[in-house]
Amino acid sequence: PEDLPHVFERYRRGSNVGNRTRGAGIGLAGVRQIVEQHGGRVAVESEEGGGSTFTTVLPLAPPGTPE
C-alpha cells in the first residue's frame, strides 16, 4: 500500500521486490506514458494480501474527432 502512489513513477520498484525479480522499474511508467499519449488513463487499486488490479481506459476515437 505504501508503494501504491508511486507505481507509475519511472525507475520505481516495489519495496517488497528485493533482488529476486529482475527489472529496471520502467514498465508501468511506459504504460502510463503511452496510454496518456492516446488520450486515455490508467489506474491501480490494491488490497493488502489480495493483489492489485490495473485498469486502462482508451478512447474509441482520438480526442477532438467528431462522433
ZIZIKA-V870945 format. One record per residue. N is the residue number from 1. SS is DSSP state (helix for helix, strand for strand, loop for the rest). PSI is psi as a letter, one per 20 degrees, with the letter a starting at -180 (none if undefined). D_CENTER is the distance of its C-alpha to the mean C-alpha in Angstrom with 2 decimals. Layout:
BEGIN
n->[N;N]
ss->[SS;SS]
psi->[PSI;PSI]
d_center->[D_CENTER;D_CENTER]
END
This chain:
BEGIN
n->[1;2;3;4;5;6;7;8;9;10;11;12;13;14;15;16;17;18;19;20;21;22;23;24;25;26;27;28;29;30;31;32;33;34;35;36;37;38;39;40;41;42;43;44;45;46;47;48;49;50;51;52;53;54;55;56;57;58;59;60;61;62;63;64;65;66;67]
ss->[loop;loop;loop;helix;helix;helix;loop;loop;loop;loop;loop;loop;loop;loop;loop;loop;loop;loop;loop;loop;loop;loop;loop;loop;loop;loop;helix;helix;helix;helix;helix;helix;helix;helix;helix;helix;helix;loop;loop;loop;strand;strand;strand;strand;strand;strand;strand;loop;loop;loop;strand;strand;strand;strand;strand;strand;strand;loop;loop;loop;loop;loop;loop;loop;loop;loop;loop]
psi->[h;h;i;g;i;j;h;j;p;p;j;p;q;q;i;j;g;b;j;i;p;q;r;i;k;i;g;h;h;g;g;g;g;g;g;h;h;j;j;a;q;q;r;q;q;q;p;p;i;i;a;q;p;p;p;p;p;q;q;h;q;q;p;i;p;q;none]
d_center->[14.49;15.30;12.13;9.91;10.33;9.37;6.33;4.84;8.56;10.28;12.44;11.21;11.96;12.58;16.15;17.25;16.50;19.65;21.24;21.14;17.93;17.84;15.08;14.48;11.02;9.96;7.96;4.25;6.24;8.05;5.92;5.42;9.06;10.39;9.35;10.79;13.71;14.55;14.77;11.89;9.13;5.83;6.20;6.63;10.28;12.10;15.80;17.80;19.13;17.67;14.24;10.82;9.91;6.75;8.19;8.27;11.45;13.50;17.05;19.97;21.62;20.86;21.24;24.98;26.15;29.05;28.71]
END
